[in-house]
Amino acid sequence: MLTRKGTPTRSAKAPSLGPLLFKTGISFFCPFVFSLGFFQGGPKRAKEIPEKNMKKTRGLKKQLGLHLIAEFMEPQFPNLSKIKKILKEAVLATGAKFLGGKYHQFDKEGKAFSAIALLSESHISLHSWPEEGYLAVDVFTCGKETYPQKAIEVFKKYFKPKKIKIKVQKRGVY
């Protein structure tokens, strides 16, 4: 099934992107990608990285940022002009500095959209699939004065999803 002006629909059930890459004609890229292990279990966990390659600061492990990856199931989708306001409110809630935003709607109603806020401390992005009743939320901040979980609370307030899954990833832990 194709949506958004001919782009393939995204499926959460796909086991890997390998077959998709071959079907879409980018097979020349696949051997390189597979050799790096991008689609074979993802990045190595910290314990798998040899100790000699781990950087340390005065002997202490360090965390550079916090990355929240949320999946909103059956949310309410406001129009794109409202999305811009919601995204800016979420940025303010985190305590981050807003550097700019980019927004794109894929349908006339503005319910299918992608929106990203570039922050001096990283980014916040939203990607919607109204036909699937799904909103992907990505909040990545660094620094000790930012609170990415507050952005998730703002999004919950406006999108009112029936179900939420959140993955918390510590970034730059070494």
Z-matrix of the N, CA and C atoms (Angstrom, degrees):
N
C 1 1.444
C 2 1.530 1 108.56
N 3 1.323 2 115.68 1 135.76
C 4 1.455 3 120.29 2 179.26
C 5 1.516 4 109.91 3 -109.68
N 6 1.317 5 115.66 4 143.23
C 7 1.460 6 121.45 5 175.32
C 8 1.512 7 108.30 6 -139.37
N 9 1.287 8 116.00 7 177.89
C 10 1.464 9 122.32 8 175.82
C 11 1.524 10 112.49 9 48.33
N 12 1.312 11 114.86 10 60.24
C 13 1.465 12 122.22 11 175.55
C 14 1.529 13 112.19 12 57.41
N 15 1.344 14 116.77 13 48.34
C 16 1.448 15 120.54 14 172.06
C 17 1.510 16 115.78 15 93.56
N 18 1.319 17 119.86 16 -0.48
C 19 1.461 18 119.06 17 177.26
C 20 1.514 19 109.06 18 -82.30
N 21 1.335 20 118.34 19 144.42
C 22 1.466 21 119.51 20 -179.12
C 23 1.522 22 110.99 21 -66.75
N 24 1.333 23 115.83 22 148.07
C 25 1.463 24 118.77 23 176.04
C 26 1.515 25 108.45 24 -68.72
N 27 1.311 26 116.24 25 151.34
C 28 1.455 27 120.96 26 179.86
C 29 1.515 28 108.15 27 -95.04
N 30 1.298 29 117.19 28 138.04
C 31 1.457 30 120.81 29 -177.54
C 32 1.513 31 110.26 30 -121.88
N 33 1.323 32 116.49 31 129.72
C 34 1.460 33 121.00 32 177.87
C 35 1.521 34 110.65 33 -75.73
N 36 1.337 35 117.69 34 -12.70
C 37 1.458 36 120.89 35 -175.92
C 38 1.523 37 112.71 36 -89.58
N 39 1.317 38 119.11 37 -8.68
C 40 1.456 39 121.29 38 -178.09
C 41 1.520 40 110.19 39 -66.81
N 42 1.348 41 118.42 40 127.24
C 43 1.457 42 120.31 41 -177.48
C 44 1.521 43 113.05 42 -69.84
N 45 1.318 44 117.49 43 -32.06
C 46 1.459 45 120.17 44 178.40
C 47 1.515 46 108.68 45 -157.50
N 48 1.320 47 116.16 46 167.81
C 49 1.457 48 120.17 47 179.27
C 50 1.517 49 111.92 48 -89.98
N 51 1.327 50 117.91 49 -7.30
C 52 1.458 51 121.56 50 -178.04
C 53 1.509 52 113.50 51 -52.03
N 54 1.348 53 118.60 52 -57.44
C 55 1.467 54 119.45 53 -179.93
C 56 1.523 55 112.63 54 -59.47
N 57 1.328 56 117.83 55 -36.88
C 58 1.458 57 121.43 56 179.07
C 59 1.525 58 110.21 57 -62.76
N 60 1.329 59 117.17 58 -42.19
C 61 1.459 60 120.30 59 -179.81
C 62 1.521 61 110.92 60 -63.10
N 63 1.350 62 117.82 61 -39.97
C 64 1.445 63 120.31 62 178.70
C 65 1.524 64 111.30 63 -66.84
N 66 1.339 65 117.43 64 -40.04
C 67 1.461 66 121.36 65 -179.00
C 68 1.526 67 112.03 66 -69.30
N 69 1.318 68 118.31 67 -28.16
C 70 1.458 69 120.41 68 -176.98
C 71 1.517 70 112.85 69 -92.49
N 72 1.319 71 117.25 70 5.34
C 73 1.452 72 119.68 71 173.58
C 74 1.515 73 115.25 72 85.68
N 75 1.308 74 118.22 73 21.78
C 76 1.458 75 119.64 74 177.16
C 77 1.525 76 109.19 75 -113.41
N 78 1.313 77 116.12 76 37.41
C 79 1.454 78 119.85 77 -175.18
C 80 1.526 79 112.06 78 -65.83
N 81 1.337 80 117.52 79 -27.29
C 82 1.459 81 119.84 80 178.76
C 83 1.526 82 111.39 81 -62.10
N 84 1.303 83 117.28 82 -24.27
C 85 1.459 84 122.76 83 -178.03
C 86 1.531 85 111.96 84 -83.69
N 87 1.340 86 115.98 85 -26.79
C 88 1.464 87 121.32 86 -171.54
C 89 1.521 88 115.03 87 -61.24
N 90 1.347 89 121.07 88 -46.49
C 91 1.460 90 117.72 89 -179.15
C 92 1.526 91 112.29 90 -57.32
N 93 1.325 92 116.32 91 -39.64
C 94 1.466 93 119.98 92 178.96
C 95 1.528 94 110.57 93 -64.88
N 96 1.317 95 116.45 94 -46.73
C 97 1.464 96 121.41 95 -178.89
C 98 1.516 97 110.53 96 -63.11
N 99 1.352 98 117.40 97 -45.14
C 100 1.456 99 119.80 98 -178.15
C 101 1.524 100 111.11 99 -67.67
N 102 1.324 101 117.41 100 -32.92
C 103 1.463 102 118.70 101 179.01
C 104 1.521 103 111.44 102 -66.34
N 105 1.334 104 117.58 103 -26.33
C 106 1.456 105 120.47 104 177.85
C 107 1.521 106 112.13 105 -82.84
N 108 1.307 107 116.93 106 -12.30
C 109 1.458 108 120.70 107 177.75
C 110 1.517 109 114.45 108 83.03
N 111 1.338 110 118.48 109 15.91
C 112 1.457 111 120.46 110 -178.08
C 113 1.524 112 112.33 111 -61.24
N 114 1.343 113 116.90 112 -36.43
C 115 1.452 114 119.64 113 -176.64
C 116 1.523 115 111.48 114 -108.46
N 117 1.309 116 116.94 115 14.55
C 118 1.460 117 120.84 116 179.87
C 119 1.520 118 109.28 117 -121.94
N 120 1.319 119 116.10 118 66.33
C 121 1.455 120 119.82 119 176.25
C 122 1.509 121 114.18 120 97.12
N 123 1.330 122 117.89 121 -1.85
C 124 1.461 123 120.41 122 175.09
C 125 1.512 124 112.93 123 74.17
N 126 1.330 125 115.83 124 -164.16
C 127 1.449 126 120.17 125 -176.28
C 128 1.521 127 111.58 126 -69.20
N 129 1.320 128 115.89 127 154.65
C 130 1.458 129 120.42 128 178.37
C 131 1.511 130 110.19 129 -67.78
N 132 1.310 131 115.83 130 145.18
C 133 1.455 132 120.33 131 174.79
C 134 1.524 133 108.56 132 -75.15
N 135 1.328 134 115.87 133 157.84
C 136 1.463 135 120.80 134 -177.05
C 137 1.519 136 112.15 135 -54.91
N 138 1.339 137 118.21 136 -38.73
C 139 1.460 138 119.82 137 -177.83
C 140 1.529 139 112.20 138 -68.37
N 141 1.341 140 118.38 139 -18.91
C 142 1.455 141 121.81 140 179.46
C 143 1.527 142 112.66 141 -86.79
N 144 1.312 143 117.12 142 -11.85
C 145 1.455 144 120.91 143 179.65
C 146 1.525 145 108.09 144 -81.83
N 147 1.323 146 117.92 145 128.74
C 148 1.466 147 119.19 146 -179.97
C 149 1.529 148 111.51 147 -56.85
N 150 1.312 149 116.27 148 140.42
C 151 1.468 150 122.93 149 -176.95
C 152 1.530 151 111.65 150 -54.83
N 153 1.323 152 118.09 151 -36.24
C 154 1.467 153 120.31 152 -178.06
C 155 1.531 154 112.13 153 -65.85
N 156 1.355 155 117.61 154 -21.89
C 157 1.458 156 121.28 155 179.63
C 158 1.522 157 113.20 156 -90.72
N 159 1.326 158 117.63 157 -6.38
C 160 1.464 159 120.92 158 -178.48
C 161 1.522 160 109.73 159 -87.23
N 162 1.339 161 115.12 160 128.36
C 163 1.453 162 120.06 161 177.59
C 164 1.520 163 108.68 162 -83.98
N 165 1.301 164 116.91 163 145.31
C 166 1.459 165 120.73 164 178.31
C 167 1.516 166 109.61 165 -131.84
N 168 1.303 167 115.87 166 149.97
C 169 1.450 168 122.42 167 175.22
C 170 1.522 169 106.98 168 -114.05
N 171 1.287 170 116.60 169 110.13
C 172 1.471 171 122.40 170 -178.20
C 173 1.522 172 112.35 171 49.11
N 174 1.322 173 117.26 172 37.39
C 175 1.452 174 121.21 173 176.68
C 176 1.522 175 114.84 174 77.69
N 177 1.337 176 118.72 175 1.30
C 178 1.460 177 121.47 176 -177.92
C 179 1.520 178 110.23 177 -105.50
N 180 1.331 179 116.36 178 143.54
C 181 1.464 180 119.49 179 173.65
C 182 1.518 181 107.86 180 -72.72
N 183 1.313 182 116.13 181 147.58
C 184 1.455 183 122.00 182 -173.92
C 185 1.528 184 110.03 183 -128.19
N 186 1.334 185 116.69 184 144.92
C 187 1.458 186 122.51 185 174.62
C 188 1.520 187 107.96 186 -118.26
N 189 1.327 188 116.62 187 128.17
C 190 1.456 189 120.29 188 -177.16
C 191 1.517 190 113.79 189 -91.36
N 192 1.319 191 117.03 190 -29.24
C 193 1.461 192 118.74 191 -177.42
C 194 1.512 193 112.49 192 -162.44
N 195 1.328 194 114.40 193 174.68
C 196 1.454 195 121.68 194 178.59
C 197 1.525 196 107.81 195 -127.53
N 198 1.318 197 115.84 196 130.79
C 199 1.461 198 122.43 197 -175.66
C 200 1.520 199 108.15 198 -120.51
N 201 1.329 200 117.20 199 116.60
C 202 1.454 201 121.89 200 177.29
C 203 1.525 202 108.41 201 -105.47
N 204 1.309 203 115.48 202 125.18
C 205 1.457 204 121.94 203 179.27
C 206 1.525 205 105.96 204 -116.36
N 207 1.322 206 116.04 205 111.98
C 208 1.463 207 120.65 206 -175.14
C 209 1.518 208 111.10 207 -117.13
N 210 1.321 209 114.59 208 145.30
C 211 1.452 210 121.77 209 175.68
C 212 1.515 211 107.47 210 -119.78
N 213 1.321 212 115.87 211 118.94
C 214 1.463 213 122.02 212 179.34
C 215 1.528 214 107.53 213 -102.62
N 216 1.334 215 115.79 214 119.46
C 217 1.452 216 120.93 215 178.68
C 218 1.534 217 109.57 216 -100.57
N 219 1.318 218 114.60 217 133.44
C 220 1.461 219 123.75 218 179.83
C 221 1.530 220 112.73 219 54.24
N 222 1.336 221 116.33 220 53.34
C 223 1.467 222 119.18 221 176.54
C 224 1.530 223 110.51 222 -82.49
N 225 1.323 224 115.30 223 168.19
C 226 1.459 225 120.96 224 170.56
C 227 1.525 226 105.94 225 -88.79
N 228 1.323 227 117.33 226 138.18
C 229 1.458 228 121.05 227 -177.67
C 230 1.524 229 110.45 228 -111.07
N 231 1.334 230 117.85 229 105.20
C 232 1.467 231 119.47 230 172.99
C 233 1.523 232 109.72 231 -74.82
N 234 1.332 233 117.06 232 172.26
C 235 1.463 234 119.67 233 179.49
C 236 1.534 235 110.64 234 -74.56
N 237 1.332 236 116.01 235 169.80
C 238 1.463 237 121.26 236 -172.98
C 239 1.526 238 113.22 237 -62.97
N 240 1.323 239 118.91 238 -35.65
C 241 1.470 240 119.55 239 179.50
C 242 1.532 241 110.58 240 -63.48
N 243 1.316 242 116.92 241 -36.19
C 244 1.471 243 121.24 242 176.70
C 245 1.533 244 110.35 243 -70.85
N 246 1.324 245 116.68 244 -35.81
C 247 1.471 246 121.58 245 178.98
C 248 1.526 247 110.09 246 -59.23
N 249 1.322 248 116.92 247 -42.27
C 250 1.467 249 120.64 248 179.67
C 251 1.527 250 110.89 249 -59.20
N 252 1.325 251 116.91 250 -42.39
C 253 1.467 252 121.32 251 179.28
C 254 1.534 253 111.01 252 -67.16
N 255 1.331 254 116.15 253 -41.10
C 256 1.465 255 120.70 254 179.42
C 257 1.522 256 110.36 255 -63.17
N 258 1.334 257 116.10 256 -43.27
C 259 1.466 258 120.39 257 -179.23
C 260 1.524 259 110.85 258 -63.46
N 261 1.311 260 117.52 259 -42.40
C 262 1.469 261 120.08 260 178.49
C 263 1.532 262 111.62 261 -66.44
N 264 1.323 263 116.83 262 -37.28
C 265 1.465 264 119.72 263 176.64
C 266 1.536 265 110.46 264 -64.04
N 267 1.326 266 116.49 265 -39.23
C 268 1.463 267 120.81 266 178.37
C 269 1.526 268 111.22 267 -63.86
N 270 1.328 269 116.32 268 -40.57
C 271 1.468 270 120.48 269 177.73
C 272 1.523 271 110.05 270 -61.31
N 273 1.323 272 117.23 271 -46.93
C 274 1.464 273 120.83 272 178.83
C 275 1.525 274 111.37 273 -60.23
N 276 1.329 275 116.69 274 -39.10
C 277 1.468 276 120.63 275 -179.26
C 278 1.528 277 112.07 276 -63.50
N 279 1.338 278 117.09 277 -32.96
C 280 1.469 279 119.90 278 -178.88
C 281 1.520 280 112.52 279 -75.15
N 282 1.325 281 116.73 280 -20.18
C 283 1.460 282 119.97 281 -175.53
C 284 1.516 283 112.66 282 85.74
N 285 1.328 284 117.04 283 9.87
C 286 1.463 285 121.91 284 -179.28
C 287 1.526 286 110.81 285 -87.05
N 288 1.329 287 115.50 286 165.71
C 289 1.466 288 121.15 287 178.64
C 290 1.532 289 109.10 288 -98.82
N 291 1.335 290 116.16 289 122.51
C 292 1.462 291 123.31 290 -179.76
C 293 1.527 292 109.53 291 -78.09
N 294 1.328 293 116.76 292 122.14
C 295 1.468 294 121.13 293 179.13
C 296 1.527 295 112.23 294 -100.40
N 297 1.318 296 116.72 295 -25.48
C 298 1.463 297 120.35 296 -179.37
C 299 1.511 298 110.44 297 164.30
N 300 1.320 299 115.81 298 168.35
C 301 1.453 300 120.00 299 -179.36
C 302 1.508 301 111.66 300 -141.45
N 303 1.305 302 115.85 301 158.13
C 304 1.456 303 123.06 302 176.06
C 305 1.518 304 106.96 303 -135.20
N 306 1.335 305 115.60 304 133.30
C 307 1.456 306 121.11 305 -174.49
C 308 1.518 307 108.89 306 -134.81
N 309 1.324 308 116.25 307 139.65
C 310 1.464 309 119.78 308 177.16
C 311 1.525 310 108.94 309 -143.04
N 312 1.325 311 116.33 310 131.76
C 313 1.466 312 119.61 311 175.78
C 314 1.518 313 108.36 312 -107.24
N 315 1.333 314 114.57 313 143.46
C 316 1.452 315 121.31 314 -176.20
C 317 1.522 316 112.91 315 -103.99
N 318 1.331 317 117.57 316 -7.10
C 319 1.459 318 121.16 317 178.34
C 320 1.525 319 109.28 318 -137.91
N 321 1.325 320 116.35 319 167.35
C 322 1.468 321 120.77 320 -176.92
C 323 1.516 322 112.91 321 -66.40
N 324 1.330 323 117.86 322 -30.15
C 325 1.460 324 121.40 323 -178.78
C 326 1.529 325 112.58 324 -78.63
N 327 1.321 326 117.40 325 -17.78
C 328 1.460 327 120.96 326 -178.62
C 329 1.515 328 113.38 327 80.46
N 330 1.313 329 117.36 328 15.01
C 331 1.465 330 120.83 329 -179.47
C 332 1.527 331 111.12 330 -83.60
N 333 1.317 332 117.86 331 -31.16
C 334 1.465 333 122.48 332 174.97
C 335 1.526 334 106.40 333 -95.24
N 336 1.312 335 116.14 334 113.18
C 337 1.465 336 119.65 335 -173.23
C 338 1.523 337 111.59 336 -150.87
N 339 1.307 338 114.91 337 163.59
C 340 1.461 339 123.72 338 166.37
C 341 1.520 340 105.67 339 -129.35
N 342 1.317 341 115.23 340 137.67
C 343 1.460 342 120.83 341 -179.66
C 344 1.519 343 108.23 342 -143.36
N 345 1.319 344 115.89 343 138.35
C 346 1.459 345 119.75 344 178.88
C 347 1.518 346 109.33 345 -138.58
N 348 1.313 347 115.34 346 138.54
C 349 1.463 348 122.17 347 173.88
C 350 1.518 349 107.10 348 -112.25
N 351 1.302 350 115.95 349 122.50
C 352 1.460 351 121.20 350 175.44
C 353 1.524 352 107.21 351 -87.46
N 354 1.305 353 115.77 352 126.20
C 355 1.461 354 121.63 353 -178.88
C 356 1.513 355 109.74 354 -113.79
N 357 1.320 356 117.07 355 155.10
C 358 1.461 357 118.34 356 174.62
C 359 1.523 358 108.84 357 -65.89
N 360 1.341 359 117.27 358 -21.10
C 361 1.458 360 122.41 359 179.85
C 362 1.528 361 113.22 360 -100.14
N 363 1.301 362 120.74 361 0.50
C 364 1.454 363 127.01 362 173.73
C 365 1.523 364 111.48 363 145.58
N 366 1.365 365 119.27 364 -117.61
C 367 1.466 366 119.77 365 -175.47
C 368 1.528 367 112.14 366 -158.02
N 369 1.333 368 114.23 367 163.67
C 370 1.465 369 123.28 368 168.96
C 371 1.521 370 105.90 369 -134.76
N 372 1.333 371 116.76 370 132.87
C 373 1.464 372 118.47 371 178.11
C 374 1.525 373 111.12 372 -135.54
N 375 1.328 374 114.06 373 152.68
C 376 1.462 375 123.36 374 177.98
C 377 1.527 376 107.74 375 -133.12
N 378 1.325 377 116.27 376 135.13
C 379 1.462 378 121.47 377 176.71
C 380 1.524 379 107.14 378 -137.29
N 381 1.331 380 116.88 379 124.58
C 382 1.465 381 119.79 380 -175.24
C 383 1.521 382 112.44 381 -111.80
N 384 1.330 383 113.58 382 149.02
C 385 1.455 384 123.99 383 171.87
C 386 1.522 385 106.09 384 -131.36
N 387 1.325 386 118.83 385 80.85
C 388 1.468 387 119.77 386 -177.35
C 389 1.525 388 112.80 387 -61.73
N 390 1.332 389 117.47 388 -31.87
C 391 1.466 390 120.49 389 179.23
C 392 1.525 391 111.57 390 -65.66
N 393 1.329 392 117.04 391 -21.51
C 394 1.467 393 122.13 392 178.25
C 395 1.524 394 112.05 393 -105.22
N 396 1.338 395 117.49 394 -4.85
C 397 1.454 396 121.05 395 -177.19
C 398 1.516 397 111.93 396 65.56
N 399 1.345 398 116.26 397 46.50
C 400 1.466 399 120.92 398 -171.91
C 401 1.533 400 111.35 399 -139.87
N 402 1.319 401 115.29 400 139.87
C 403 1.463 402 122.32 401 174.17
C 404 1.522 403 108.32 402 -132.59
N 405 1.325 404 117.25 403 124.09
C 406 1.463 405 122.91 404 175.99
C 407 1.525 406 107.88 405 -94.37
N 408 1.327 407 116.14 406 127.92
C 409 1.466 408 122.51 407 -178.13
C 410 1.522 409 107.77 408 -122.12
N 411 1.325 410 115.57 409 130.85
C 412 1.455 411 121.39 410 -177.75
C 413 1.525 412 107.94 411 -131.64
N 414 1.326 413 117.09 412 118.20
C 415 1.462 414 121.15 413 -179.47
C 416 1.528 415 107.60 414 -127.24
N 417 1.321 416 116.35 415 113.75
C 418 1.459 417 121.44 416 -179.48
C 419 1.522 418 107.78 417 -125.62
N 420 1.318 419 116.11 418 119.89
C 421 1.465 420 120.49 419 177.37
C 422 1.515 421 109.45 420 -132.36
N 423 1.313 422 115.04 421 155.55
C 424 1.456 423 120.40 422 174.22
C 425 1.526 424 107.88 423 -128.70
N 426 1.282 425 115.82 424 167.66
C 427 1.457 426 120.30 425 -178.64
C 428 1.515 427 111.28 426 96.17
N 429 1.319 428 115.32 427 160.97
C 430 1.463 429 120.71 428 -176.41
C 431 1.519 430 112.89 429 -88.61
N 432 1.315 431 118.18 430 -7.50
C 433 1.472 432 121.56 431 -176.38
C 434 1.521 433 113.32 432 -108.26
N 435 1.328 434 117.70 433 17.11
C 436 1.464 435 120.56 434 178.38
C 437 1.525 436 109.72 435 -118.18
N 438 1.330 437 115.56 436 150.57
C 439 1.456 438 121.80 437 -174.79
C 440 1.526 439 109.72 438 -133.70
N 441 1.337 440 117.74 439 86.84
C 442 1.472 441 120.42 440 -175.25
C 443 1.526 442 113.74 441 -62.17
N 444 1.328 443 117.79 442 -28.80
C 445 1.463 444 120.06 443 -179.75
C 446 1.524 445 111.97 444 -62.89
N 447 1.336 446 117.48 445 -25.16
C 448 1.466 447 120.26 446 178.35
C 449 1.528 448 111.34 447 -69.49
N 450 1.327 449 117.32 448 -30.07
C 451 1.471 450 120.57 449 175.43
C 452 1.519 451 109.83 450 -66.63
N 453 1.325 452 116.85 451 -40.88
C 454 1.459 453 120.62 452 178.48
C 455 1.531 454 110.09 453 -60.52
N 456 1.333 455 117.18 454 -39.66
C 457 1.461 456 121.15 455 178.52
C 458 1.533 457 111.23 456 -63.07
N 459 1.325 458 117.02 457 -40.38
C 460 1.474 459 120.49 458 176.96
C 461 1.527 460 109.78 459 -62.52
N 462 1.324 461 116.98 460 -45.19
C 463 1.466 462 120.26 461 -179.65
C 464 1.531 463 111.35 462 -63.90
N 465 1.330 464 117.55 463 -39.39
C 466 1.470 465 120.87 464 176.85
C 467 1.530 466 110.69 465 -59.11
N 468 1.332 467 115.17 466 -42.47
C 469 1.467 468 120.63 467 -177.35
C 470 1.531 469 111.85 468 -60.86
N 471 1.325 470 117.21 469 -41.91
C 472 1.465 471 120.65 470 -175.16
C 473 1.527 472 114.32 471 -89.76
N 474 1.334 473 117.53 472 -37.69
C 475 1.465 474 120.03 473 -176.08
C 476 1.529 475 112.74 474 -87.15
N 477 1.319 476 117.78 475 -21.57
C 478 1.470 477 123.68 476 177.04
C 479 1.532 478 113.11 477 46.09
N 480 1.341 479 117.27 478 57.35
C 481 1.472 480 118.97 479 -179.20
C 482 1.527 481 111.37 480 -69.71
N 483 1.325 482 115.91 481 152.01
C 484 1.463 483 119.99 482 178.06
C 485 1.525 484 110.78 483 -79.01
N 486 1.330 485 116.71 484 -27.32
C 487 1.460 486 121.27 485 179.95
C 488 1.525 487 108.38 486 -145.79
N 489 1.335 488 115.93 487 143.74
C 490 1.467 489 121.21 488 -179.81
C 491 1.529 490 109.16 489 -133.48
N 492 1.312 491 115.89 490 136.66
C 493 1.464 492 122.23 491 170.01
C 494 1.525 493 106.37 492 -119.65
N 495 1.328 494 116.68 493 132.27
C 496 1.464 495 120.30 494 179.60
C 497 1.521 496 109.47 495 -128.32
N 498 1.323 497 115.19 496 129.82
C 499 1.457 498 121.82 497 174.32
C 500 1.529 499 107.10 498 -109.23
N 501 1.304 500 116.96 499 130.50
C 502 1.456 501 121.88 500 179.59
C 503 1.531 502 107.59 501 -107.56
N 504 1.315 503 115.90 502 123.86
C 505 1.456 504 121.30 503 -179.85
C 506 1.518 505 109.79 504 -123.12
N 507 1.327 506 117.06 505 120.08
C 508 1.461 507 120.83 506 173.78
C 509 1.522 508 106.61 507 -78.34
N 510 1.320 509 116.81 508 129.07
C 511 1.464 510 121.14 509 -176.68
C 512 1.521 511 110.28 510 -106.23
N 513 1.299 512 115.98 511 145.68
C 514 1.455 513 121.35 512 176.66
C 515 1.519 514 112.87 513 67.17
N 516 1.331 515 116.78 514 33.09
C 517 1.460 516 119.19 515 178.35
C 518 1.514 517 107.39 516 -84.39
N 519 1.319 518 114.70 517 118.13
C 520 1.481 519 119.35 518 177.60
C 521 1.488 520 110.51 519 -151.34
